[in-house]
């Protein structure tokens, strides 16, 4: 998730027109509790971090001016800091991390005239007030909370401290995991993709979840979370080779986000990824006197095979919006919502957090069929099953509307872009 906001250029009590820029996306902070205990562990950790470096740089670099002074907080491998320094030769980049070994490694591996690395705690004043044009926090803020007694406000306090280091017009970029909010869900996991030993490297997904339920936030006095196994019924049978569990949506997200980090499972179980909701982060920025510039929603697109399309496009493959034909027996909006939630979970492995109408119903073929279309927007969290969707920024999808074939997709994108003020020249901010 990417955000942007601005700080007042001069201090007044109420002046919405004068701001320092702050940009928000997600990142990773290290503390003495998260330091790796061997060169091999460091190598695996940094390899995984660098695998997502292109995404990090792509999300952040577009919001930085080509000159000035920038700090990459919790820079980890230093690869992102080096990429930014190489991309902008006139931008002085300072990588900051609490782990001296990472700083030492980065100084040896990344040598550029406009790049330096410092040991420092990103939750404290590392650099002088008003000395930075850009600050990056990429997958780091959840470390601030995890290694400070799982104190969720600690990450927000770190942002408050960093804000003071920004110059007028400075940009703050945050890229991190988000808390999906309240609610419960069900998770079906395979038992056939491993064993029942509980060993993270060999355990089946279902067995790994059961282990995780007992050790999540392992540094706390009371680790773990409630997990209940659900037996299948004739109406809702459990597929052979799978188990069904009931748990909170947040804990389901915590498991799905780390289920593949098996070689470093013990270290990963210490962390709490979901340190804040998007609404909490946005409210905190506003409370600091920052104006949100970007809080960018993404849309999930499905690809379908429609032979009729080939006659016009030369290919039967077409991008569509996820759509389901509702049974005639559905007699209420609540029943329709339940139907959509069930289909999104079973077909695409998506937990629907909230649903809202995307404009009113419409008739796709007036005079030819009584069929009606009810467009909805859904806030979702992915699980580890189902056919995945293709996630793209709403602004990009909406700008490519003229190249899309499916009429329902074009209607949905147009309405979503209007609802989220994406692409509107009069929009003061974007939000998801």
TATABEL-V462031 format. One record per helix or strand of 2 or more residues. SS is the DSSP state (~ for helix, > for strand). FROM is the first residue (numbers start at 0). LEN is the number of residues. If there is no record, write none. Layout:
ss: (SS & SS)
from: (FROM & FROM)
len: (LEN & LEN)
This chain:
ss: (> & > & ~ & ~ & ~ & > & ~ & > & ~ & > & > & ~ & ~ & > & > & ~ & > & > & ~ & ~ & ~ & > & > & ~ & > & ~ & > & > & > & ~ & ~ & ~)
from: (1 & 19 & 31 & 38 & 52 & 67 & 78 & 90 & 99 & 114 & 131 & 140 & 152 & 165 & 183 & 204 & 227 & 241 & 248 & 264 & 277 & 289 & 297 & 306 & 316 & 332 & 349 & 375 & 389 & 393 & 400 & 406)
len: (6 & 5 & 3 & 13 & 9 & 6 & 9 & 7 & 10 & 5 & 8 & 6 & 11 & 10 & 7 & 11 & 3 & 7 & 10 & 4 & 10 & 7 & 8 & 7 & 5 & 16 & 8 & 7 & 4 & 6 & 3 & 13)
